[in-house]
Amino acid sequence: MTVATNYDDRMALIKKIAETKKQNEARKQRMAKVRAKTAAVKKQAKKAKRDFMQIPKEGENMYHWTDASKYAKEYYGEVMYETTRYDNDWD
């Protein structure tokens, strides 16, 4: 804490305090502008709506492969053909 003993020291101290208050007020005004801009940006940047996966019905297997013949041709090809050829001859 500064103690002013004469008139010039008191005036210098008052001037210093006035400048500090002026700087604080200017900072408050700048921060108010920043808060206003931030609020505007937050309004624009809304969260994306989340779509949730549909829950499968009871007794329904969502992982069931529905195109078995296509799967067999793609992954087993010739082996499947040779095996089913003999099976068809047997019947």
Backbone hydrogen bonds in HBPLUS format (Angstrom, degrees):
<---DONOR---> <-ACCEPTOR-->    atom                        ^
c    i                          cat <-CA-CA->   ^        H-A-AA   ^      H-
h    n   atom  resd res      DA  || num        DHA   H-A  angle D-A-AA Bond
n    s   type  num  typ     dist DA aas  dist angle  dist       angle   num
A0010-ARG N   A0006-ASN O   3.05 MM   4  6.31 157.7  2.10 151.9 158.6     1
A0011-MET N   A0007-TYR O   2.96 MM   4  6.21 161.0  2.00 154.1 158.9     2
A0012-ALA N   A0008-ASP O   2.96 MM   4  6.15 155.7  2.02 146.0 152.8     3
A0013-LEU N   A0009-ASP O   2.91 MM   4  6.09 155.4  1.97 146.2 153.1     4
A0014-ILE N   A0010-ARG O   2.86 MM   4  6.10 157.9  1.91 150.0 156.2     5
A0015-LYS N   A0011-MET O   2.91 MM   4  6.06 156.5  1.96 144.5 151.1     6
A0016-LYS N   A0012-ALA O   2.92 MM   4  6.13 155.6  1.98 145.2 151.9     7
A0017-ILE N   A0013-LEU O   2.98 MM   4  6.20 161.2  2.01 149.8 154.5     8
A0018-ALA N   A0014-ILE O   2.91 MM   4  6.09 155.7  1.97 146.4 153.5     9
A0019-GLU N   A0015-LYS O   2.94 MM   4  6.19 156.1  2.00 148.8 154.7    10
A0020-THR N   A0016-LYS O   3.01 MM   4  6.24 156.8  2.06 146.6 153.1    11
A0021-LYS N   A0017-ILE O   2.94 MM   4  6.20 159.4  1.99 150.1 155.3    12
A0022-LYS N   A0018-ALA O   2.92 MM   4  6.10 153.8  1.99 144.3 152.1    13
A0023-GLN N   A0019-GLU O   2.88 MM   4  6.12 156.9  1.94 149.6 155.4    14
A0024-ASN N   A0020-THR O   2.91 MM   4  6.14 156.5  1.97 147.6 154.5    15
A0025-GLU N   A0021-LYS O   2.91 MM   4  6.12 155.9  1.97 148.0 154.2    16
A0026-ALA N   A0022-LYS O   2.96 MM   4  6.20 157.2  2.01 146.2 152.5    17
A0027-ARG N   A0023-GLN O   2.90 MM   4  6.12 154.9  1.96 147.3 154.2    18
A0028-LYS N   A0024-ASN O   2.93 MM   4  6.18 154.3  2.00 145.8 152.8    19
A0029-GLN N   A0025-GLU O   3.00 MM   4  6.28 152.3  2.07 146.4 153.6    20
A0030-ARG N   A0026-ALA O   2.96 MM   4  6.27 156.8  2.02 148.1 154.3    21
A0031-MET N   A0027-ARG O   2.90 MM   4  6.11 161.0  1.93 151.3 156.7    22
A0032-ALA N   A0028-LYS O   2.94 MM   4  6.12 145.5  2.06 140.4 149.9    23
A0033-LYS N   A0029-GLN O   3.08 MM   4  6.40 152.1  2.17 145.3 151.8    24
A0034-VAL N   A0030-ARG O   2.97 MM   4  6.30 158.2  2.02 149.4 155.7    25
A0035-ARG N   A0031-MET O   2.86 MM   4  6.08 158.9  1.91 148.4 153.9    26
A0036-ALA N   A0032-ALA O   2.99 MM   4  6.20 152.5  2.07 143.2 150.5    27
A0037-LYS N   A0033-LYS O   2.96 MM   4  6.26 160.2  2.00 151.5 156.5    28
A0038-THR N   A0034-VAL O   2.85 MM   4  6.02 158.8  1.89 151.3 157.9    29
A0039-ALA N   A0035-ARG O   2.90 MM   4  6.07 155.5  1.96 145.3 151.6    30
A0040-ALA N   A0036-ALA O   3.07 MM   4  6.32 151.7  2.16 142.7 150.2    31
A0041-VAL N   A0037-LYS O   2.95 MM   4  6.25 154.6  2.02 149.2 156.1    32
A0042-LYS N   A0038-THR O   2.90 MM   4  6.12 158.0  1.95 150.5 156.6    33
A0043-LYS N   A0039-ALA O   3.08 MM   4  6.29 149.0  2.18 142.0 149.6    34
A0044-GLN N   A0040-ALA O   3.19 MM   4  6.47 150.5  2.28 141.9 149.2    35
A0045-ALA N   A0041-VAL O   2.92 MM   4  6.11 157.9  1.97 154.3 160.3    36
A0060-GLU N   A0057-LYS O   3.12 MM   3  5.51 153.8  2.19 134.6 133.4    37
A0064-HIS N   A0061-ASN O   3.31 MM   3  5.51 166.7  2.33 110.0 112.5    38
A0071-TYR N   A0067-ASP O   3.14 MM   4  6.36 160.2  2.18 150.6 156.6    39
A0072-ALA N   A0068-ALA O   2.88 MM   4  6.07 161.7  1.92 152.7 157.4    40
A0073-LYS N   A0069-SER O   3.00 MM   4  6.19 162.8  2.03 148.6 152.9    41
A0074-GLU N   A0070-LYS O   2.97 MM   4  6.11 157.9  2.02 147.4 153.7    42
A0075-TYR N   A0071-TYR O   2.97 MM   4  6.09 166.9  1.99 157.1 159.6    43
A0076-TYR N   A0072-ALA O   2.81 MM   4  5.20 149.5  1.90 138.5 146.8    44
A0077-GLY N   A0072-ALA O   3.01 MM   5  6.32 130.5  2.26 146.3 153.0    45
A0079-VAL N   A0076-TYR O   3.04 MM   3  5.71 128.4  2.32 164.7 154.4    46
A0081-TYR N   A0077-GLY O   3.06 MM   4  6.34 155.8  2.12 147.8 155.3    47
A0082-GLU N   A0078-GLU O   2.92 MM   4  6.17 167.1  1.94 157.7 159.5    48
A0083-THR N   A0079-VAL O   3.05 MM   4  6.19 157.7  2.10 146.6 152.9    49
A0084-THR N   A0080-MET O   2.90 MM   4  6.05 171.7  1.91 156.6 158.7    50
A0085-ARG N   A0081-TYR O   2.95 MM   4  5.98 141.1  2.10 144.0 154.6    51
A0087-ASP N   A0083-THR O   3.17 MM   4  6.45 153.7  2.25 143.5 151.5    52
A0088-ASN N   A0084-THR O   2.89 MM   4  5.98 156.5  1.95 146.1 151.0    53
A0089-ASP N   A0085-ARG O   3.10 MM   4  6.34 146.2  2.22 139.9 149.1    54
A0090-TRP N   A0086-TYR O   3.07 MM   4  6.23 144.9  2.20 142.7 151.3    55
A0091-ASP N   A0087-ASP O   3.37 MM   4  6.66 148.7  2.47 143.9 150.1    56
